[in-house]
Amino acid sequence: MKIREANPSDMPSVLRLIKELAKFENEPEAVEVTVENLIKSGFKKNPAFKAYVAEIEERIVGMALFYERYSTWKGESIHLEDLIVEENFRGKGIGNVLYTEVLKYAYKNNFKRVAWEVLDWNTPAIDFYESTGAKLLKEWRVVHMDEKSLYHFTQNIT
């Protein structure tokens, strides 16, 4: 297995994994991003994200996609957006290696925190994260405003 930083030519495989994650999370139709979006956003002068990929025999079987953000309480932080391993390759430690690579990147670059979300029914992931020292913040709720809601909200501002 080889772990490396993703490059533009990896984005079709990254999108395939994003779609596999959406299916796993019971939202297979929710993915709107395209390969072109990923390339444009991830490989511009100030990239919107960084990603690591896991390769076995030149096939990308896993990825971790993350980006920098700022915490008013802690300072510079990282948000781990997605960590996914192809279903046929799960249970082989690939996710652990990708996760570790992101955490090493954060530590080496002096980020104060790494944050991410996990679905409450994904107990294997929760158990894994907690086993590494991550804290599950049960009293916090994730809040999203989608494109349609943004439109409706902004149309009602006077």
Z-matrix of the N, CA and C atoms (Angstrom, degrees):
N
C 1 1.449
C 2 1.529 1 108.63
N 3 1.322 2 114.82 1 141.28
C 4 1.460 3 121.86 2 178.69
C 5 1.530 4 108.26 3 -125.35
N 6 1.336 5 116.95 4 130.25
C 7 1.462 6 122.42 5 174.20
C 8 1.521 7 106.53 6 -108.94
N 9 1.323 8 116.26 7 132.10
C 10 1.464 9 120.27 8 179.97
C 11 1.515 10 109.49 9 -152.33
N 12 1.344 11 114.71 10 165.54
C 13 1.463 12 119.50 11 174.65
C 14 1.521 13 108.66 12 -68.41
N 15 1.310 14 115.61 13 142.65
C 16 1.463 15 120.97 14 178.72
C 17 1.524 16 109.88 15 -72.50
N 18 1.331 17 115.31 16 153.61
C 19 1.457 18 121.76 17 174.52
C 20 1.530 19 108.31 18 -128.79
N 21 1.325 20 118.29 19 170.50
C 22 1.468 21 119.76 20 -176.06
C 23 1.535 22 114.21 21 -54.97
N 24 1.307 23 117.36 22 -35.33
C 25 1.471 24 118.81 23 -178.59
C 26 1.526 25 113.03 24 -70.55
N 27 1.333 26 117.09 25 -11.44
C 28 1.470 27 121.45 26 177.71
C 29 1.527 28 112.72 27 -84.53
N 30 1.318 29 117.97 28 -11.11
C 31 1.463 30 120.26 29 -170.67
C 32 1.532 31 114.51 30 -64.21
N 33 1.335 32 121.56 31 -31.65
C 34 1.471 33 117.70 32 172.35
C 35 1.529 34 112.28 33 -60.04
N 36 1.324 35 117.10 34 -39.86
C 37 1.467 36 120.40 35 178.23
C 38 1.526 37 110.89 36 -70.40
N 39 1.328 38 116.86 37 -38.49
C 40 1.459 39 120.29 38 177.21
C 41 1.527 40 109.76 39 -61.89
N 42 1.330 41 117.36 40 -44.29
C 43 1.464 42 120.00 41 178.36
C 44 1.529 43 111.11 42 -63.58
N 45 1.318 44 117.89 43 -38.49
C 46 1.468 45 120.99 44 176.88
C 47 1.519 46 110.06 45 -59.27
N 48 1.323 47 116.99 46 -42.42
C 49 1.465 48 120.97 47 179.08
C 50 1.524 49 111.79 48 -69.77
N 51 1.329 50 117.53 49 -37.55
C 52 1.469 51 120.69 50 175.96
C 53 1.524 52 109.52 51 -59.88
N 54 1.325 53 116.64 52 -43.39
C 55 1.467 54 120.34 53 179.00
C 56 1.518 55 111.36 54 -66.61
N 57 1.320 56 117.68 55 -35.88
C 58 1.460 57 120.47 56 176.51
C 59 1.528 58 110.35 57 -65.10
N 60 1.324 59 117.24 58 -39.73
C 61 1.460 60 120.77 59 176.90
C 62 1.522 61 110.81 60 -64.51
N 63 1.326 62 117.27 61 -42.74
C 64 1.474 63 120.59 62 178.61
C 65 1.528 64 110.33 63 -60.09
N 66 1.313 65 116.80 64 -40.33
C 67 1.470 66 120.47 65 177.72
C 68 1.537 67 110.21 66 -64.72
N 69 1.328 68 116.77 67 -44.12
C 70 1.461 69 122.20 68 178.13
C 71 1.528 70 110.78 69 -59.48
N 72 1.333 71 116.42 70 -36.88
C 73 1.465 72 121.52 71 -178.54
C 74 1.532 73 112.49 72 -88.83
N 75 1.332 74 116.15 73 14.33
C 76 1.464 75 123.85 74 176.08
C 77 1.531 76 113.49 75 63.22
N 78 1.326 77 116.92 76 32.00
C 79 1.458 78 122.07 77 176.00
C 80 1.530 79 110.09 78 -135.74
N 81 1.336 80 117.56 79 55.81
C 82 1.470 81 119.24 80 -173.98
C 83 1.520 82 114.57 81 -62.60
N 84 1.325 83 118.30 82 -23.28
C 85 1.470 84 121.01 83 -178.34
C 86 1.531 85 112.57 84 -92.68
N 87 1.319 86 118.59 85 0.21
C 88 1.464 87 121.63 86 -172.92
C 89 1.530 88 114.28 87 -79.84
N 90 1.309 89 117.68 88 -18.60
C 91 1.474 90 120.28 89 -175.94
C 92 1.520 91 110.07 90 -75.78
N 93 1.319 92 115.29 91 119.37
C 94 1.464 93 121.98 92 177.87
C 95 1.523 94 112.27 93 -109.38
N 96 1.317 95 117.49 94 -21.85
C 97 1.458 96 122.19 95 -176.61
C 98 1.537 97 109.85 96 -63.83
N 99 1.320 98 115.81 97 149.26
C 100 1.465 99 122.25 98 178.94
C 101 1.525 100 109.29 99 -117.64
N 102 1.314 101 115.53 100 169.57
C 103 1.459 102 120.46 101 174.51
C 104 1.526 103 109.59 102 -57.40
N 105 1.319 104 116.23 103 -42.50
C 106 1.466 105 120.79 104 -179.91
C 107 1.535 106 110.77 105 -61.57
N 108 1.351 107 117.65 106 -42.20
C 109 1.466 108 121.20 107 176.65
C 110 1.520 109 110.72 108 -59.32
N 111 1.317 110 115.71 109 -45.62
C 112 1.466 111 120.27 110 -178.43
C 113 1.526 112 111.21 111 -62.12
N 114 1.315 113 116.23 112 -44.77
C 115 1.468 114 119.54 113 179.95
C 116 1.526 115 110.39 114 -64.78
N 117 1.318 116 116.38 115 -47.33
C 118 1.471 117 120.37 116 -178.80
C 119 1.528 118 111.13 117 -61.28
N 120 1.323 119 117.84 118 -43.06
C 121 1.465 120 121.75 119 -176.20
C 122 1.522 121 113.48 120 -78.68
N 123 1.306 122 116.71 121 -34.68
C 124 1.462 123 119.85 122 -172.74
C 125 1.508 124 115.86 123 -91.69
N 126 1.321 125 117.51 124 -11.30
C 127 1.460 126 118.47 125 -173.13
C 128 1.528 127 112.52 126 -133.35
N 129 1.325 128 115.45 127 29.54
C 130 1.460 129 120.98 128 174.81
C 131 1.528 130 108.98 129 -91.72
N 132 1.343 131 116.60 130 -177.41
C 133 1.466 132 120.86 131 -176.94
C 134 1.527 133 112.01 132 -55.51
N 135 1.318 134 117.56 133 -47.06
C 136 1.468 135 122.58 134 174.80
C 137 1.521 136 107.68 135 -115.16
N 138 1.326 137 117.49 136 86.03
C 139 1.462 138 120.33 137 -172.93
C 140 1.522 139 113.31 138 -61.13
N 141 1.329 140 114.78 139 144.46
C 142 1.464 141 121.43 140 179.22
C 143 1.523 142 111.97 141 -75.57
N 144 1.318 143 117.24 142 -20.02
C 145 1.460 144 120.72 143 -179.50
C 146 1.519 145 110.66 144 -154.63
N 147 1.318 146 113.87 145 166.84
C 148 1.462 147 123.27 146 170.04
C 149 1.523 148 105.32 147 -124.65
N 150 1.308 149 115.79 148 157.19
C 151 1.462 150 119.00 149 178.17
C 152 1.520 151 110.22 150 -148.26
N 153 1.312 152 114.13 151 146.71
C 154 1.458 153 122.05 152 169.60
C 155 1.515 154 107.21 153 -111.67
N 156 1.324 155 116.09 154 145.22
C 157 1.451 156 120.86 155 175.69
C 158 1.520 157 109.04 156 -122.57
N 159 1.321 158 114.45 157 151.86
C 160 1.461 159 122.00 158 174.79
C 161 1.518 160 107.56 159 -110.12
N 162 1.323 161 115.63 160 126.84
C 163 1.463 162 121.59 161 -179.11
C 164 1.519 163 110.37 162 -116.15
N 165 1.298 164 115.34 163 138.26
C 166 1.458 165 122.16 164 169.43
C 167 1.520 166 106.07 165 -128.91
N 168 1.321 167 115.90 166 121.11
C 169 1.469 168 121.91 167 -178.65
C 170 1.525 169 111.34 168 50.70
N 171 1.332 170 115.28 169 46.83
C 172 1.464 171 123.96 170 177.12
C 173 1.529 172 114.39 171 66.30
N 174 1.335 173 117.95 172 12.75
C 175 1.465 174 122.01 173 174.93
C 176 1.526 175 107.99 174 -108.30
N 177 1.316 176 116.96 175 130.00
C 178 1.462 177 121.07 176 176.80
C 179 1.524 178 108.08 177 -78.34
N 180 1.339 179 115.34 178 119.48
C 181 1.462 180 121.05 179 -175.46
C 182 1.527 181 112.77 180 -116.61
N 183 1.330 182 116.74 181 -3.51
C 184 1.451 183 120.17 182 179.36
C 185 1.509 184 110.51 183 -163.02
N 186 1.327 185 115.08 184 159.79
C 187 1.466 186 119.04 185 177.57
C 188 1.519 187 110.08 186 -157.03
N 189 1.335 188 113.55 187 154.31
C 190 1.459 189 122.40 188 172.40
C 191 1.518 190 106.29 189 -129.25
N 192 1.325 191 116.69 190 122.67
C 193 1.455 192 122.38 191 -178.70
C 194 1.519 193 107.95 192 -116.32
N 195 1.348 194 116.37 193 129.63
C 196 1.465 195 120.56 194 -175.61
C 197 1.518 196 110.10 195 -146.06
N 198 1.325 197 114.91 196 165.27
C 199 1.455 198 119.69 197 178.68
C 200 1.522 199 110.00 198 -148.96
N 201 1.324 200 114.45 199 160.06
C 202 1.455 201 120.68 200 179.19
C 203 1.518 202 109.91 201 -81.45
N 204 1.321 203 115.40 202 146.33
C 205 1.456 204 122.01 203 173.57
C 206 1.522 205 107.70 204 -148.00
N 207 1.302 206 116.20 205 177.75
C 208 1.450 207 119.63 206 -176.58
C 209 1.522 208 110.33 207 -125.10
N 210 1.307 209 116.08 208 130.10
C 211 1.457 210 122.60 209 175.56
C 212 1.520 211 108.30 210 -102.51
N 213 1.324 212 116.55 211 125.58
C 214 1.469 213 119.32 212 178.36
C 215 1.527 214 111.45 213 -67.39
N 216 1.302 215 117.09 214 -16.86
C 217 1.461 216 120.29 215 178.67
C 218 1.522 217 112.59 216 -94.59
N 219 1.325 218 117.07 217 -34.05
C 220 1.461 219 120.57 218 -173.15
C 221 1.526 220 114.23 219 -112.42
N 222 1.319 221 117.20 220 -28.62
C 223 1.461 222 120.84 221 -175.85
C 224 1.521 223 110.38 222 106.84
N 225 1.326 224 115.31 223 -147.76
C 226 1.464 225 119.94 224 -176.45
C 227 1.526 226 111.04 225 -64.10
N 228 1.328 227 115.08 226 130.94
C 229 1.463 228 122.40 227 -174.54
C 230 1.522 229 109.60 228 -137.10
N 231 1.293 230 114.69 229 171.16
C 232 1.461 231 122.04 230 175.45
C 233 1.522 232 108.02 231 -123.53
N 234 1.328 233 115.27 232 141.90
C 235 1.458 234 121.12 233 171.17
C 236 1.525 235 107.56 234 -110.82
N 237 1.311 236 116.26 235 119.87
C 238 1.468 237 122.20 236 175.11
C 239 1.521 238 106.66 237 -85.15
N 240 1.319 239 116.22 238 103.75
C 241 1.462 240 121.33 239 -174.60
C 242 1.525 241 111.59 240 -75.54
N 243 1.316 242 116.69 241 -50.37
C 244 1.470 243 120.50 242 -178.36
C 245 1.513 244 110.70 243 -143.26
N 246 1.315 245 114.65 244 139.55
C 247 1.459 246 123.49 245 171.77
C 248 1.519 247 104.83 246 -134.35
N 249 1.315 248 116.53 247 114.98
C 250 1.467 249 119.98 248 -175.55
C 251 1.525 250 110.01 249 -142.37
N 252 1.314 251 114.47 250 140.64
C 253 1.458 252 122.27 251 173.16
C 254 1.516 253 106.70 252 -123.37
N 255 1.322 254 114.85 253 135.11
C 256 1.465 255 120.79 254 177.83
C 257 1.528 256 109.51 255 -50.98
N 258 1.314 257 116.24 256 138.51
C 259 1.465 258 121.30 257 -173.21
C 260 1.533 259 113.03 258 -51.80
N 261 1.311 260 117.75 259 -43.47
C 262 1.473 261 121.18 260 -178.06
C 263 1.523 262 113.57 261 -66.82
N 264 1.330 263 117.61 262 -12.83
C 265 1.461 264 121.03 263 -176.99
C 266 1.526 265 112.56 264 -113.15
N 267 1.320 266 117.59 265 5.61
C 268 1.463 267 120.46 266 179.04
C 269 1.524 268 110.30 267 -70.84
N 270 1.328 269 115.35 268 154.89
C 271 1.456 270 120.70 269 178.76
C 272 1.519 271 113.73 270 81.97
N 273 1.326 272 117.46 271 9.30
C 274 1.460 273 121.55 272 -179.15
C 275 1.534 274 112.19 273 -110.47
N 276 1.339 275 116.86 274 7.24
C 277 1.454 276 120.74 275 178.06
C 278 1.525 277 114.92 276 88.07
N 279 1.325 278 117.64 277 3.22
C 280 1.460 279 121.06 278 -177.62
C 281 1.524 280 110.86 279 -66.50
N 282 1.324 281 117.24 280 -44.14
C 283 1.460 282 121.12 281 178.31
C 284 1.522 283 111.37 282 -60.65
N 285 1.312 284 116.22 283 -39.98
C 286 1.458 285 121.31 284 178.47
C 287 1.525 286 110.45 285 -61.86
N 288 1.319 287 117.48 286 -41.96
C 289 1.463 288 120.87 287 -179.11
C 290 1.528 289 110.47 288 -67.70
N 291 1.333 290 117.89 289 -42.13
C 292 1.463 291 121.02 290 177.50
C 293 1.529 292 110.89 291 -63.26
N 294 1.313 293 116.37 292 -46.30
C 295 1.472 294 122.80 293 177.97
C 296 1.531 295 110.05 294 -57.21
N 297 1.311 296 115.96 295 -46.72
C 298 1.457 297 121.42 296 179.73
C 299 1.519 298 111.09 297 -61.98
N 300 1.310 299 117.45 298 -39.06
C 301 1.466 300 120.95 299 179.79
C 302 1.531 301 111.00 300 -62.85
N 303 1.327 302 117.12 301 -41.65
C 304 1.468 303 120.85 302 178.03
C 305 1.532 304 109.78 303 -64.80
N 306 1.313 305 117.49 304 -44.16
C 307 1.464 306 120.54 305 -178.88
C 308 1.527 307 111.17 306 -66.67
N 309 1.324 308 117.56 307 -37.70
C 310 1.466 309 120.73 308 175.92
C 311 1.527 310 110.46 309 -64.06
N 312 1.330 311 116.97 310 -41.28
C 313 1.459 312 121.19 311 177.43
C 314 1.535 313 109.62 312 -59.77
N 315 1.323 314 116.80 313 -45.74
C 316 1.464 315 120.99 314 -179.61
C 317 1.523 316 110.96 315 -62.24
N 318 1.307 317 116.78 316 -45.13
C 319 1.461 318 120.43 317 -178.51
C 320 1.527 319 110.96 318 -66.23
N 321 1.308 320 116.45 319 -47.20
C 322 1.465 321 121.90 320 -177.99
C 323 1.529 322 111.69 321 -61.84
N 324 1.332 323 117.29 322 -31.07
C 325 1.460 324 121.74 323 -177.69
C 326 1.527 325 113.32 324 -100.90
N 327 1.337 326 116.03 325 16.12
C 328 1.469 327 123.08 326 172.58
C 329 1.521 328 114.99 327 62.77
N 330 1.325 329 117.66 328 31.48
C 331 1.458 330 119.73 329 172.68
C 332 1.521 331 108.17 330 -74.79
N 333 1.312 332 116.00 331 146.50
C 334 1.458 333 120.89 332 -174.87
C 335 1.524 334 113.51 333 -87.24
N 336 1.330 335 116.15 334 -18.83
C 337 1.468 336 118.56 335 -175.98
C 338 1.524 337 108.85 336 -161.19
N 339 1.321 338 115.13 337 150.97
C 340 1.460 339 123.09 338 167.54
C 341 1.522 340 105.79 339 -121.46
N 342 1.330 341 116.19 340 129.97
C 343 1.463 342 120.90 341 -178.81
C 344 1.513 343 109.34 342 -128.43
N 345 1.333 344 116.00 343 154.80
C 346 1.457 345 122.12 344 177.13
C 347 1.513 346 108.77 345 -164.29
N 348 1.324 347 115.88 346 171.31
C 349 1.451 348 121.10 347 176.36
C 350 1.529 349 109.19 348 -110.10
N 351 1.316 350 114.69 349 155.07
C 352 1.464 351 121.34 350 173.57
C 353 1.527 352 106.76 351 -143.19
N 354 1.318 353 116.24 352 137.45
C 355 1.462 354 120.32 353 179.35
C 356 1.529 355 110.14 354 -67.32
N 357 1.324 356 116.20 355 142.13
C 358 1.464 357 119.91 356 -174.77
C 359 1.523 358 113.39 357 -64.85
N 360 1.329 359 118.50 358 -19.88
C 361 1.460 360 120.63 359 179.47
C 362 1.535 361 112.67 360 -90.84
N 363 1.326 362 117.36 361 -5.03
C 364 1.468 363 120.62 362 -177.74
C 365 1.535 364 109.28 363 -89.20
N 366 1.334 365 114.74 364 67.76
C 367 1.463 366 119.75 365 -174.54
C 368 1.537 367 113.30 366 -63.02
N 369 1.329 368 120.89 367 -34.65
C 370 1.476 369 117.32 368 176.41
C 371 1.532 370 112.06 369 -59.93
N 372 1.334 371 117.08 370 -41.24
C 373 1.466 372 120.18 371 178.46
C 374 1.523 373 110.43 372 -67.24
N 375 1.328 374 117.14 373 -44.57
C 376 1.470 375 120.87 374 179.67
C 377 1.523 376 110.11 375 -59.00
N 378 1.318 377 116.31 376 -47.45
C 379 1.465 378 120.35 377 179.65
C 380 1.521 379 111.32 378 -60.42
N 381 1.337 380 116.40 379 -42.42
C 382 1.460 381 120.05 380 178.66
C 383 1.522 382 110.54 381 -62.12
N 384 1.334 383 116.95 382 -51.13
C 385 1.464 384 119.89 383 -178.11
C 386 1.521 385 111.46 384 -58.30
N 387 1.316 386 116.43 385 -45.63
C 388 1.465 387 119.60 386 -179.76
C 389 1.520 388 111.34 387 -64.20
N 390 1.331 389 117.51 388 -33.24
C 391 1.466 390 120.36 389 179.03
C 392 1.524 391 112.29 390 -66.61
N 393 1.342 392 116.47 391 -19.53
C 394 1.466 393 120.38 392 179.81
C 395 1.527 394 112.06 393 -93.65
N 396 1.329 395 117.12 394 -1.19
C 397 1.456 396 120.85 395 179.86
C 398 1.522 397 113.86 396 101.66
N 399 1.326 398 117.33 397 -1.22
C 400 1.467 399 120.25 398 176.95
C 401 1.526 400 109.09 399 -69.08
N 402 1.324 401 115.97 400 147.09
C 403 1.468 402 121.36 401 -179.92
C 404 1.521 403 109.43 402 -107.40
N 405 1.309 404 116.66 403 126.58
C 406 1.455 405 122.87 404 176.10
C 407 1.530 406 108.02 405 -85.87
N 408 1.322 407 116.82 406 117.27
C 409 1.464 408 121.46 407 -177.61
C 410 1.525 409 109.14 408 -89.94
N 411 1.301 410 116.38 409 88.98
C 412 1.465 411 122.22 410 -172.84
C 413 1.521 412 113.78 411 -69.33
N 414 1.321 413 116.64 412 -23.00
C 415 1.468 414 118.51 413 -178.47
C 416 1.531 415 112.69 414 -86.29
N 417 1.316 416 119.44 415 -9.03
C 418 1.460 417 122.96 416 179.34
C 419 1.515 418 110.12 417 -91.01
N 420 1.320 419 116.85 418 148.44
C 421 1.463 420 122.86 419 176.89
C 422 1.515 421 108.87 420 -123.84
N 423 1.303 422 116.71 421 139.49
C 424 1.462 423 121.81 422 175.84
C 425 1.524 424 107.97 423 -78.77
N 426 1.318 425 116.16 424 135.34
C 427 1.458 426 121.69 425 -179.99
C 428 1.526 427 108.06 426 -121.88
N 429 1.325 428 116.56 427 131.28
C 430 1.466 429 122.33 428 177.64
C 431 1.521 430 109.14 429 -127.42
N 432 1.295 431 116.61 430 148.00
C 433 1.458 432 122.15 431 167.59
C 434 1.524 433 105.41 432 -125.34
N 435 1.328 434 116.56 433 113.11
C 436 1.462 435 120.23 434 -177.10
C 437 1.523 436 111.52 435 -79.64
N 438 1.316 437 115.18 436 176.13
C 439 1.466 438 121.29 437 -175.52
C 440 1.528 439 112.60 438 -57.88
N 441 1.323 440 116.11 439 -42.89
C 442 1.470 441 120.27 440 179.38
C 443 1.526 442 110.77 441 -63.80
N 444 1.322 443 116.86 442 -44.14
C 445 1.466 444 120.66 443 178.85
C 446 1.524 445 111.56 444 -65.43
N 447 1.329 446 116.83 445 -38.86
C 448 1.467 447 120.51 446 175.80
C 449 1.522 448 110.74 447 -58.85
N 450 1.319 449 115.27 448 -45.18
C 451 1.459 450 119.98 449 179.54
C 452 1.530 451 110.54 450 -59.33
N 453 1.334 452 116.26 451 -51.87
C 454 1.471 453 120.17 452 -177.97
C 455 1.523 454 111.59 453 -62.20
N 456 1.301 455 117.18 454 -41.09
C 457 1.462 456 119.57 455 179.67
C 458 1.528 457 110.65 456 -63.62
N 459 1.322 458 116.96 457 -47.91
C 460 1.466 459 119.42 458 -176.56
C 461 1.510 460 112.75 459 -68.89
N 462 1.314 461 118.69 460 -24.71
C 463 1.461 462 121.13 461 178.05
C 464 1.518 463 111.77 462 -73.38
N 465 1.327 464 117.07 463 -21.03
C 466 1.465 465 121.20 464 -177.62
C 467 1.522 466 113.45 465 -97.52
N 468 1.337 467 117.36 466 5.05
C 469 1.462 468 120.98 467 178.87
C 470 1.531 469 107.75 468 -83.59
N 471 1.310 470 115.39 469 129.79
C 472 1.490 471 118.57 470 179.27
C 473 1.500 472 111.06 471 -114.63
